[in-house]
Amino acid sequence: MNERDFIGYGPNPPKIEWPDGARVALSVVVNYEEGSEYSLLDGDPHRETNNEVPSPLALDERDLANESFFEYGSRVGVWRILNILGDYNVPATFFCCALALERNPEVGPEIVRRGHEVFGHGYRWEEYFNMDRDDEREAIAKTIESLKRTTGQRPLGWYTRYGPSVNTRELVVEEGGFLYDSNSYSDDLPYYTNVNGKKWLVVPYSLEVNDTKFWRGGMVTPNDFYETARNTLDVLYSEGASRPKMMSVGLHCRIIGRPSRAAALKQFLDYATSLPGVWITRRVDIARWWLEKYP
């Protein structure tokens, strides 16, 4: 049963406390997906359609130019992002498509070595909403086992690439090893929902500050990203003086990993790390804090 909640915390969100009295818990998410997109080489019926530039080719023909944009993310972008995060001492959550890490085996161990979170983002770009329950359960298990092999860790959070099915949350809870999921955009704070009579933690995500808008429309220049990110933080920071909030930033190696856009990421991290009372942390740490302090 997937009931809808239009009320949430209402006009008086809880006055929670983050560590050290922070006003905002800031979660930086890096989507590591390159090599998991639709590909004729992998036997898919069509190539990937989510591209940097429009493709003149038929869906059943390879587009080598657009394939190379994805390869840039794996070859170059991920290392630039990892280095930037290291420069600012920012721990991030990596939404990991398992197949992508299988195809670039140096990345998984490096994510862990640098202190970032390994988070389940599906085995590859799969439409879970089209799967039956058993197939989706199998896909979740396959992802977990793959990530354990490539990173040495199992994911504690789950987020589906194309959106969840009506079964996703129940299957994540049934699996037994997850702490939380992020399959929601419905709040500025973590919250509990009911899954088969059990309380379940959701740490919501956001597409507001997300570099996909460079590809899909909405962001043209790197300054668009910076202004959107700064405005978001400014509003939540102001509100957080009395009611602390959470903010998510979504990044992709093939997009923000390009030099000019990476400069905007550095500009935002310059700003965010200059403010007192901004807790920049991994999503699993937010989840653990919430479970401990607000059970």
C-alpha positions, 0 to 999 in steps of 0.5 A: 500500500502506497498511501500519499501524505499531503500534510507532513510536518505542516506549518511547524516542522520539528525543532531538531538539533544537528551536531554542534547546533548546525542550522543545515545538514548538507548532503552532497551526492555524486551519482556514479553511473557511467557504463550503466546507461542503455547501450546496444553493446549490452543488448538493450533494444535502444541506445541511451537517449539522455545525452549532452547534445541531441542525437541525429541517429536512430535509436537502434544505432550507436551514437559514438559521440554521446557515448564518449560524454559518458566515458569522460565521466568515468575517465576524468570527471569522477577523479576531478570531483573526488579531488575537489571533495578532498580539497574541501574535506567534504564527505559525500554519498556516492549513488552507485550503479553497480555495473558502472563500478564493475567497469572501472574497478579503481573507483569503488575502493577509492570512494571508500578510501576517501571516506565517502558513502557507498549507496545503492543506485541499482545494478544499472539504469533499469526501469523498476516500475516495469518489473514484477516483484520477484525481478525487482527483488533479484535486481536489488540483491544483485546490486548489493552483492556487486557493490560488496565485491567492488567496494568492500561495503554493502549499501545502507541506502537505496535510490532507484534511477527512474523512480521507484515501483509500488513495491520498491520500499517494501522490498528494501525493508524486507531485504533487511540490511538497509537503514533508509531510502531516498526515494522521495522529494517530499520534504526538507527533513528526514521523516518516517513512513509506515511500511507493512506496519513498521516505521521506516526512515526516508532521507529525502533527495532533491532535484533542485540543486542538480547538475542534470539541468545542464543536459535537460534544460534549466541551467545554461552557464556554470553560474546558474548552478552556483546561484541555485545552490547558494540561494537554496542554502541561504533560504534553508540557513535562514530558516535553520536559525529556528528550525534546522533543515537539510539540503541535497546537492546532486552531481554527475561525473559526466556533467559537473566533472567538466572543468567550467562546471567543476569551477561552479562546484568549487565556488559553492563549496567555498561558500558553504564551508565558509558559513558557521553551522553547516554540517556537510556530511554523508546521508548515512550519517544523517540517517544514523543521527535521526534514528538515534536522536529522533526514534 
